[in-house]
């Protein structure tokens, strides 16, 4: 989780797009995971290691509510965590879009903007 969180938190465009929609995810109870991610970002430069530990534990607790196999302290695969985390953020889109519509705003999923791609294979017959 640590290596993935460090990578995500240093992906400036991804974090910027989450941050600029703070009004939405602060108002949606289901978006607890995004709040915990930004809490980690906000204490990054702090020297209060107790605060950092608390925020990381809060993130893990919020994540494990959606993915129960992360409740314990067993080692997990980084790619698996990243995929599950990005899927959780993507799954918030309907909630956040509804809230945005109520507020007269729009919502764009940061995962779809920065971490989703389509691959196109092209085959050409040479005869």
Secondary structure, 3 states (H helix, E strand, C coil): CHHHHHHHHCCHHHHHHHHCCHHHHHCCHHHHHHHHHHHHHHCCCCCCHHHHHHHHHHHHHHHHHHCHHHCCCCCCCHHHHHHHHHHHHHHCHHHHHHHHHHCCCCCCCHHHHHCCCCCCCCCCCCC
